[in-house]
Amino acid sequence: MSSEIDSSTLLSRASQLIDLARKAGADAADAVVVRSRSQSVSVRLGKVEGTESSENDDFSLRVFIGKRVASVSANPGFDLQALAERAVAMAKVSPEDPFACLADEASLSRSYPDLQLLDTTEVSSEMLREAALAAEAAALAVKGVTNSSGAGASAGMGGLVLVTSHGFEGSYMASRFGHSVSVISGEGTGMERDYDFDSRLYYAELDDPAEIGRRAGERVIKRVNPRQVPTGKDVTVIFDPRVARGFVGHIAGAINGASVARKSSFLRDRMGQQVLKSGLSITDDPLIVRGPSSRPFDGEGVSGERLVMIEDGVLKHWFLSTSTARELGLETNGRGVRGGSAVSPSSTNLALEPGDISPEDLIRSVGNGFYVTELIGHGVNMITGEYSRGATGFWIENGELTFPVSEVTIASNLKEMFMRLTPANDIDRKFGVAAPTFAIEGMTLAGR
């Protein structure tokens, strides 16, 4: 993959596109190029199953005429003037949108830090192949592993070039490298599957492929011969960090300004109120050096800052882009994400801050309960907070993990779950959503 990441040509074309849109009649406009470069190799049972490589720059132009807005997209090589004229013509016949707008000029970033997001290490397809094979071989070497679902290795870069009609110009790129493997234990109807992976901005910081494979193998053999457990109420459930991250994603969705504006969040009326147990905090920071989801500016050219979204259990902020903030009578906090020509709010480096207790002590404190390692299905209602998911994991007995459990369902309401959450101290911040192991008391478990 080429490490030549020169954005000057793209900035120039985007600026020309803005000028042509203004000449065609647009009151304001922005042009964005979403950049992506990637290559990957997948293997199974010692043989290469697939190799992929892609490189793309997607241009989008958004124009505003009064309260009307339109967007068009194109691939490189398009005719600048034709695209600008098409966008303006579409805007003239579009319905009015009272909230669509560019970010206020005063909120635009005039300078931004180097967050060290780009590793230009050259990774060949041969290096990717060897890493994938090493991960799979190490997993298959674990006694009790009977088959492989495959392993993979990837390298890629992605980023943004943004120009606006009121003076913003900026670009950045971020790299991403990954190794993964999935293996099987058991035979026939008794087969179980598990996996492990690592993903980093810098290639040298990736976990060794053989270590990833060993962890995957050790995880899957522990799942052999699972049982069901009796249905029960008031069960304490402990979430493994892998599923804890997804749970924190539900919190992020509930405090997303777009959901609040659509009245599709169960926390939409809770600003300034306690929504998590006292002492707990949720932070979001786009400016972490080498952070997995860091960015020097958002999809509108606004620099965000570290925010304590929920502080000591009290809700303090929504995730906001400019149009969403305007709809809610607020100001953007630099959380706009570009999806082609559209901008919507989202988190950056989001974290449920850890507690003081170790995960081992947390498990011991439970006595009897359920340790969840995987969740199944999408039974979460973000309007009401009702939560019901299929789950697998391990039964906790006398403070110790004992036998594997499958084919059960855990249920509660997110409002109650937030207030009963106790985090451990084992947070891993290498993921864009970070969370420690945590326990939630008072859940219903549906088993046999």
C-alpha positions in Angstrom: 0.0 0.0 0.0 1.4 3.4 -1.0 2.4 5.7 1.8 2.2 8.7 -0.5 -0.7 10.6 1.1 -0.7 14.0 -0.7 -4.0 15.8 -0.2 -3.0 19.1 -1.9 -4.5 18.1 -5.3 -7.8 17.0 -3.6 -7.9 20.3 -1.6 -7.5 22.2 -4.8 -10.2 20.4 -6.6 -12.6 20.7 -3.6 -11.9 24.5 -3.6 -12.6 24.8 -7.3 -15.9 22.9 -6.8 -16.9 25.4 -4.0 -16.1 28.4 -6.3 -18.1 26.9 -9.2 -21.1 26.2 -6.9 -21.1 29.8 -5.7 -20.9 31.1 -9.2 -23.8 28.8 -10.2 -26.0 30.4 -7.5 -25.3 28.6 -4.2 -25.4 30.8 -1.0 -23.0 28.5 0.7 -21.4 25.1 0.1 -18.9 22.5 1.3 -17.0 19.8 -0.5 -15.6 16.7 1.1 -13.5 13.8 -0.1 -13.8 10.6 2.0 -10.6 8.7 1.4 -9.9 5.0 1.8 -7.1 2.6 1.0 -7.2 -1.1 2.1 -5.8 -4.5 1.5 -6.6 -7.8 3.3 -5.8 -11.5 3.1 -8.0 -14.3 4.5 -7.0 -17.9 5.0 -8.6 -21.1 6.1 -6.9 -24.4 7.0 -3.5 -23.2 5.9 -4.6 -22.0 2.4 -5.3 -18.5 1.2 -9.0 -18.1 0.5 -9.0 -14.5 -0.6 -7.1 -11.3 -1.2 -8.6 -7.9 -1.6 -7.3 -4.4 -2.3 -9.1 -1.2 -2.8 -8.4 2.5 -3.2 -11.1 5.2 -3.4 -11.7 8.9 -3.1 -15.4 9.7 -2.9 -16.3 13.4 -3.6 -19.4 15.0 -2.3 -20.7 18.5 -2.7 -23.4 20.0 -0.5 -25.0 23.3 -1.5 -27.3 25.7 0.3 -29.8 28.2 -1.3 -31.7 29.9 1.4 -33.2 27.1 3.6 -32.9 24.6 0.8 -30.1 22.1 0.5 -29.0 19.4 -1.9 -26.0 17.0 -2.1 -24.4 15.2 -5.0 -21.5 12.7 -5.1 -19.1 11.5 -7.7 -15.9 9.5 -8.2 -12.5 11.1 -9.2 -12.4 12.3 -12.8 -15.8 14.0 -12.8 -16.5 17.3 -14.5 -16.4 20.0 -11.7 -18.7 22.5 -13.4 -21.3 19.9 -14.3 -21.4 18.6 -10.7 -21.7 22.1 -9.3 -24.5 23.1 -11.6 -26.3 19.8 -10.9 -26.2 20.4 -7.2 -27.5 23.9 -7.4 -30.3 22.9 -9.7 -31.3 20.2 -7.2 -31.2 22.6 -4.3 -33.6 25.0 -6.1 -36.3 22.4 -6.2 -35.7 20.8 -2.8 -38.0 21.2 0.1 -36.9 23.7 2.8 -35.0 22.4 5.8 -34.9 25.0 8.6 -32.0 23.3 10.3 -29.6 22.4 7.5 -26.6 24.7 7.5 -22.8 24.9 7.6 -21.1 25.2 10.9 -20.9 28.8 12.2 -17.7 30.4 11.0 -16.7 31.2 14.6 -16.8 27.6 15.5 -14.4 26.4 12.8 -11.0 25.1 13.6 -8.2 27.5 12.5 -5.4 25.2 13.6 -5.4 21.7 14.8 -2.9 19.3 16.5 -1.0 16.4 15.0 -2.6 13.5 16.6 -0.2 11.0 15.1 -2.9 9.0 13.5 -1.0 7.8 10.4 1.5 5.0 10.4 3.1 4.8 6.9 4.6 1.3 7.5 4.6 -0.6 4.2 2.8 -3.9 4.8 2.9 -6.3 1.9 0.3 -8.9 1.0 2.9 -11.5 1.9 3.3 -10.1 5.4 -0.5 -10.2 5.8 -0.7 -13.8 4.6 2.0 -14.9 7.0 0.3 -13.2 9.9 -3.1 -14.8 9.1 -1.5 -18.2 8.8 0.4 -17.8 12.0 -2.8 -16.8 13.9 -4.7 -19.8 12.6 -1.9 -22.3 13.2 -1.5 -21.2 16.8 -5.3 -21.5 17.4 -5.4 -25.0 15.8 -2.5 -26.1 17.9 -4.5 -25.7 21.1 -5.7 -29.1 22.3 -9.5 -29.4 21.7 -9.7 -27.1 18.7 -11.2 -29.2 15.9 -11.6 -26.8 13.0 -11.1 -23.3 11.7 -13.6 -20.7 10.5 -10.7 -18.8 9.1 -8.2 -16.1 9.9 -7.4 -12.7 8.4 -5.0 -9.8 8.4 -5.6 -6.3 7.0 -4.0 -2.9 6.5 -5.7 0.3 5.6 -5.9 4.0 5.7 -8.9 6.4 5.7 -9.4 10.0 6.1 -11.1 13.3 5.1 -10.5 16.3 2.9 -12.9 19.1 3.7 -13.3 22.6 2.2 -16.2 25.0 3.1 -17.3 28.3 1.4 -16.6 30.3 4.6 -13.0 29.6 4.8 -12.2 26.1 6.2 -9.6 23.8 4.6 -8.3 20.7 6.2 -7.4 17.1 5.7 -6.1 14.1 7.7 -5.5 10.4 7.3 -5.5 7.6 9.9 -4.1 4.1 9.5 -5.6 0.8 10.7 -4.1 -2.6 11.0 -5.8 -5.8 12.2 -5.3 -9.5 12.8 -8.2 -11.9 13.6 -9.0 -15.7 13.8 -12.1 -17.8 14.5 -12.0 -21.5 15.4 -14.3 -24.3 16.4 -14.3 -26.9 19.1 -16.4 -30.0 19.4 -18.1 -32.0 16.7 -21.5 -32.2 15.0 -24.3 -30.5 17.0 -21.9 -30.0 19.9 -19.7 -27.6 18.0 -18.8 -24.2 19.6 -17.2 -21.2 17.9 -15.1 -18.3 19.3 -12.6 -15.8 18.1 -10.0 -13.2 19.0 -8.6 -10.2 17.2 -6.5 -7.1 17.6 -6.8 -3.7 15.8 -4.4 -0.8 16.0 -3.4 2.4 14.4 0.3 1.5 14.4 1.5 -1.8 12.9 4.2 -2.4 15.4 1.7 -2.2 18.3 -0.4 -5.1 17.1 -0.5 -8.2 19.3 1.5 -11.1 17.9 -0.6 -13.2 15.6 0.3 -16.4 17.4 -0.8 -14.9 20.7 -4.1 -13.9 19.1 -4.5 -17.5 17.8 -3.7 -19.0 21.2 -6.2 -16.8 23.0 -8.9 -17.8 20.4 -8.2 -21.4 20.9 -8.3 -21.2 24.7 -11.5 -19.3 24.6 -13.3 -21.8 22.4 -12.4 -25.0 24.2 -13.8 -23.5 27.4 -17.2 -23.3 25.7 -17.5 -27.1 25.0 -20.6 -28.9 26.5 -22.5 -25.8 27.6 -25.6 -26.1 29.8 -28.8 -24.2 30.3 -29.5 -22.9 33.8 -32.9 -22.4 35.5 -34.9 -19.3 34.9 -34.4 -16.8 37.6 -35.1 -13.2 38.6 -32.8 -10.8 40.4 -29.7 -12.4 38.8 -26.4 -10.5 38.8 -24.9 -10.5 35.3 -21.3 -9.7 34.7 -20.4 -8.4 31.2 -17.0 -9.4 29.7 -15.2 -6.4 28.2 -16.0 -7.6 24.7 -19.7 -7.3 25.3 -19.4 -4.4 27.7 -18.2 -2.2 24.8 -21.4 -2.9 22.9 -23.4 -2.1 26.0 -21.7 1.3 26.2 -22.7 1.8 22.6 -26.3 1.7 23.8 -25.5 4.6 26.1 -24.0 6.5 23.2 -27.1 5.9 21.1 -29.3 7.2 23.9 -27.4 10.5 24.3 -27.0 11.1 20.5 -28.6 14.4 19.7 -30.2 13.1 16.5 -32.1 10.5 18.5 -33.1 13.1 21.0 -34.4 15.4 18.2 -36.4 12.5 16.7 -37.7 11.6 20.1 -36.4 8.1 19.7 -34.2 8.0 22.8 -35.5 6.9 26.3 -33.2 9.6 27.8 -34.5 12.4 25.7 -36.0 14.2 28.8 -33.2 13.5 31.2 -30.6 16.2 30.6 -29.2 17.3 34.0 -30.6 14.3 35.7 -29.0 11.2 37.1 -29.0 8.4 34.6 -26.1 6.3 35.9 -25.2 5.2 39.4 -23.4 7.9 41.4 -19.7 7.9 40.9 -19.8 6.7 37.3 -18.7 8.8 34.3 -18.8 8.5 30.5 -16.1 10.5 28.7 -15.6 11.3 25.0 -12.3 12.7 23.7 -11.5 13.2 20.0 -8.0 14.6 20.6 -6.2 11.6 22.2 -2.8 11.2 20.5 -2.9 7.9 18.6 -6.5 7.4 19.8 -8.4 4.8 17.9 -11.2 7.2 16.9 -9.4 10.5 17.3 -9.8 13.2 14.7 -8.3 16.8 14.6 -11.7 18.2 13.4 -15.1 16.8 12.7 -17.0 16.4 9.4 -17.9 20.1 9.5 -14.5 21.5 10.3 -15.2 22.0 14.0 -12.6 20.8 16.6 -14.1 18.9 19.5 -12.8 18.8 23.0 -12.8 16.2 25.7 -16.3 16.1 27.3 -17.6 14.3 30.3 -20.9 13.3 28.8 -22.2 11.8 32.0 -20.5 13.0 35.2 -21.0 11.3 38.6 -24.0 9.7 37.0 -25.6 13.0 35.8 -26.2 13.5 32.1 -24.3 16.7 30.9 -24.2 16.6 27.1 -25.6 15.3 23.9 -23.5 14.3 20.9 -24.2 17.2 18.5 -23.5 18.3 14.9 -24.4 21.8 13.8 -27.9 21.0 12.3 -28.8 18.7 15.2 -27.7 21.3 17.7 -29.8 24.0 15.9 -32.8 21.8 16.0 -32.4 21.4 19.8 -31.6 25.1 20.4 -28.0 24.3 21.2 -24.5 24.7 19.8 -22.4 21.9 18.1 -19.8 20.3 20.2 -17.7 19.0 17.3 -19.2 15.5 17.0 -20.4 15.7 13.4 -19.5 12.7 11.3 -19.5 12.7 7.5 -21.4 9.9 5.8 -20.9 11.0 2.2 -22.6 14.3 1.9 -24.7 13.9 5.1 -23.5 14.9 8.6 -24.8 13.3 11.7 -23.5 13.3 15.3 -21.5 10.5 16.8 -19.0 9.7 19.5 -15.2 9.6 19.1 -13.0 7.9 21.8 -15.9 7.0 24.1 -15.2 5.4 27.5 -17.1 4.2 30.5 -14.5 5.1 33.1 -13.3 2.3 35.3 -13.9 1.6 38.9 -11.5 0.5 41.7 -12.2 -3.2 42.0 -10.4 -5.9 40.0 -12.6 -8.1 37.7 -11.6 -11.1 39.8 -12.8 -9.5 43.0 -16.0 -8.3 41.2 -16.7 -11.9 40.2 -16.0 -13.1 43.8 -18.3 -10.5 45.2 -21.2 -11.8 43.1 -21.3 -15.2 44.7 -23.7 -16.8 42.2 -24.5 -15.2 38.9 -23.9 -15.2 35.1 -20.7 -14.1 33.3 -21.6 -13.1 29.7 -19.1 -13.5 26.9 -21.4 -13.2 23.9 -24.7 -11.6 23.1 -27.1 -12.7 20.3 -29.9 -10.8 18.6 -30.9 -7.1 18.6 -33.5 -7.0 21.3 -33.0 -3.4 22.4 -35.8 -0.8 22.2 -34.1 2.6 22.3 -37.4 4.4 22.7 -38.5 2.6 25.8 -35.2 1.1 27.0 -36.5 -2.4 27.1 -33.6 -4.9 26.8 -33.7 -8.6 25.9 -30.7 -10.4 24.4 -29.8 -14.1 23.9 -26.5 -14.8 25.7 -23.8 -17.3 26.3 -21.0 -17.4 28.9 -20.2 -19.1 32.2 -22.1 -19.7 35.4 -20.6 -18.1 38.5 -20.8 -20.3 41.6 -19.3 -19.3 45.0 -17.5 -16.5 43.3 -15.8 -18.6 40.6 -16.4 -19.2 36.9 -17.6 -22.8 36.5 -19.4 -24.4 33.6 -20.3 -22.9 30.2 -23.8 -21.7 29.6 -25.8 -21.2 26.4 -29.3 -20.8 25.1 -30.4 -18.3 27.8 -31.8 -14.8 27.6 -31.1 -11.9 29.8 -33.6 -9.1 30.2 -34.3 -5.8 32.0 -34.7 -2.1 31.1 -31.7 0.0 30.3 -32.8 2.8 32.7 -32.7 0.3 35.6 -29.5 -1.4 34.3 -27.6 2.0 34.1 -28.5 2.6 37.8 -27.3 -0.9 38.9 -23.9 -1.0 37.0 -20.7 -1.5 38.9 -17.5 -1.3 36.8 -14.1 -3.1 37.4 -10.7 -1.5 36.8 -9.6 -3.4 33.7 -10.4 -0.9 30.9 -8.5 -1.3 27.6 -8.5 2.0 25.7 -7.2 0.6 22.4 -10.8 0.6 21.1 -13.0 3.5 20.0 -15.5 2.4 22.6 -13.8 1.4 25.8 -15.3 -0.3 28.8 -14.1 -2.4 31.7 -15.7 -5.6 33.0 -18.9 -4.6 34.8 -21.7 -6.2 36.8 -25.4 -5.4 36.6 -27.6 -6.5 39.4 -31.3 -7.5 39.3 -31.6 -8.9 35.8 -34.0 -11.6 34.6 -32.5 -14.7 33.2 -34.7 -17.0 31.1 -33.3 -20.5 30.8 -34.9 -23.9 31.3 
